[in-house]
Amino acid sequence: SHSAGTGEWAIIELQGDLEVRTNQTMNDQFIGDLYYNKYGQPILIIGHHILQGREQKLDKPFAVLEKSKTNEGQQLLNVTNATLDASTLNATAGAERTLLDDTVALEHKSRQRTEYTVRAICTKKLIFKSRPKPIIANVAKSV
């Protein structure tokens, strides 16, 4: 069972480029709808195009972290997303671990502290390799 607040996420892998018509950034943009068909295959609908994909388990799970700075217990509105390989968090040893400990010690001395909250764990990726097919509506021809 997942603790409250962590969800099941997936990495989406697409072939080619995904472009926005306007000069806006991709951040917080609606891209399309993701469905699963009766065979459990992921289907992605972007505009008038349909893409069929497959699900693949990741060799190493990824943790999606939310970075926030706290100011003497106060939460500041500085939140950025960072992904960190979950297995490297456990496997840091020797010199790396010492470096991390020193950094943590420094952060605790200052009034401003950086905290990381695990938002989700990624265990799979959805791969869309096939070319997008146009969606054609079946319009009944009037006789």
Contacts in CASP RR format, 6 or more apart in sequence:
PFRMAT RR
TARGET T0000
AUTHOR 0000-0000-0000
METHOD contacts of the structure
MODEL  1
SHSAGTGEWAIIELQGDLEVRTNQTMNDQFIGDLYYNKYGQPILIIGHHI
LQGREQKLDKPFAVLEKSKTNEGQQLLNVTNATLDASTLNATAGAERTLL
DDTVALEHKSRQRTEYTVRAICTKKLIFKSRPKPIIANVAKSV
2 8 0 8 1.000
2 121 0 8 1.000
5 119 0 8 1.000
6 118 0 8 1.000
6 119 0 8 1.000
6 120 0 8 1.000
6 121 0 8 1.000
7 119 0 8 1.000
7 120 0 8 1.000
7 121 0 8 1.000
8 120 0 8 1.000
8 121 0 8 1.000
8 123 0 8 1.000
9 64 0 8 1.000
9 120 0 8 1.000
9 121 0 8 1.000
9 122 0 8 1.000
10 55 0 8 1.000
10 122 0 8 1.000
10 124 0 8 1.000
10 125 0 8 1.000
10 126 0 8 1.000
11 58 0 8 1.000
11 62 0 8 1.000
11 122 0 8 1.000
11 124 0 8 1.000
11 125 0 8 1.000
11 126 0 8 1.000
12 34 0 8 1.000
12 44 0 8 1.000
12 125 0 8 1.000
12 126 0 8 1.000
12 128 0 8 1.000
13 125 0 8 1.000
13 126 0 8 1.000
13 127 0 8 1.000
13 128 0 8 1.000
14 51 0 8 1.000
14 128 0 8 1.000
15 128 0 8 1.000
15 129 0 8 1.000
15 131 0 8 1.000
18 26 0 8 1.000
18 31 0 8 1.000
18 46 0 8 1.000
20 26 0 8 1.000
20 29 0 8 1.000
31 46 0 8 1.000
32 44 0 8 1.000
32 45 0 8 1.000
32 46 0 8 1.000
32 47 0 8 1.000
33 44 0 8 1.000
33 45 0 8 1.000
34 42 0 8 1.000
34 43 0 8 1.000
34 44 0 8 1.000
34 45 0 8 1.000
34 126 0 8 1.000
35 42 0 8 1.000
35 43 0 8 1.000
35 44 0 8 1.000
35 45 0 8 1.000
36 42 0 8 1.000
36 43 0 8 1.000
37 43 0 8 1.000
40 55 0 8 1.000
41 52 0 8 1.000
41 53 0 8 1.000
41 54 0 8 1.000
41 55 0 8 1.000
42 52 0 8 1.000
42 53 0 8 1.000
42 54 0 8 1.000
42 55 0 8 1.000
42 126 0 8 1.000
42 128 0 8 1.000
43 50 0 8 1.000
43 51 0 8 1.000
43 52 0 8 1.000
43 53 0 8 1.000
44 50 0 8 1.000
44 51 0 8 1.000
44 53 0 8 1.000
44 126 0 8 1.000
44 128 0 8 1.000
45 51 0 8 1.000
45 135 0 8 1.000
46 132 0 8 1.000
48 134 0 8 1.000
48 135 0 8 1.000
49 132 0 8 1.000
49 133 0 8 1.000
49 134 0 8 1.000
49 135 0 8 1.000
50 132 0 8 1.000
50 133 0 8 1.000
50 134 0 8 1.000
50 135 0 8 1.000
51 128 0 8 1.000
51 130 0 8 1.000
51 132 0 8 1.000
51 133 0 8 1.000
52 128 0 8 1.000
52 130 0 8 1.000
53 126 0 8 1.000
53 127 0 8 1.000
53 128 0 8 1.000
53 129 0 8 1.000
53 130 0 8 1.000
54 126 0 8 1.000
54 127 0 8 1.000
55 124 0 8 1.000
55 125 0 8 1.000
55 126 0 8 1.000
55 127 0 8 1.000
56 124 0 8 1.000
56 125 0 8 1.000
56 126 0 8 1.000
56 127 0 8 1.000
57 123 0 8 1.000
57 124 0 8 1.000
58 122 0 8 1.000
58 123 0 8 1.000
58 124 0 8 1.000
58 125 0 8 1.000
60 85 0 8 1.000
60 86 0 8 1.000
60 87 0 8 1.000
61 86 0 8 1.000
61 87 0 8 1.000
61 121 0 8 1.000
61 122 0 8 1.000
61 123 0 8 1.000
62 83 0 8 1.000
62 84 0 8 1.000
62 85 0 8 1.000
62 86 0 8 1.000
62 121 0 8 1.000
62 122 0 8 1.000
63 83 0 8 1.000
63 84 0 8 1.000
63 85 0 8 1.000
63 86 0 8 1.000
63 89 0 8 1.000
63 118 0 8 1.000
63 120 0 8 1.000
63 121 0 8 1.000
63 122 0 8 1.000
64 81 0 8 1.000
64 83 0 8 1.000
64 118 0 8 1.000
64 119 0 8 1.000
64 120 0 8 1.000
64 121 0 8 1.000
64 122 0 8 1.000
65 81 0 8 1.000
65 82 0 8 1.000
65 83 0 8 1.000
65 84 0 8 1.000
65 116 0 8 1.000
65 117 0 8 1.000
65 118 0 8 1.000
65 119 0 8 1.000
66 79 0 8 1.000
66 80 0 8 1.000
66 81 0 8 1.000
66 82 0 8 1.000
66 116 0 8 1.000
66 117 0 8 1.000
66 118 0 8 1.000
66 119 0 8 1.000
67 78 0 8 1.000
67 79 0 8 1.000
67 80 0 8 1.000
67 81 0 8 1.000
67 82 0 8 1.000
67 114 0 8 1.000
67 115 0 8 1.000
67 116 0 8 1.000
68 75 0 8 1.000
68 76 0 8 1.000
68 78 0 8 1.000
68 79 0 8 1.000
68 114 0 8 1.000
68 115 0 8 1.000
68 116 0 8 1.000
68 117 0 8 1.000
69 76 0 8 1.000
69 78 0 8 1.000
69 112 0 8 1.000
69 113 0 8 1.000
69 114 0 8 1.000
69 115 0 8 1.000
70 76 0 8 1.000
70 112 0 8 1.000
70 113 0 8 1.000
70 114 0 8 1.000
70 115 0 8 1.000
71 111 0 8 1.000
71 112 0 8 1.000
71 113 0 8 1.000
72 111 0 8 1.000
73 113 0 8 1.000
81 119 0 8 1.000
82 116 0 8 1.000
83 122 0 8 1.000
84 116 0 8 1.000
86 121 0 8 1.000
92 100 0 8 1.000
107 113 0 8 1.000
107 114 0 8 1.000
END
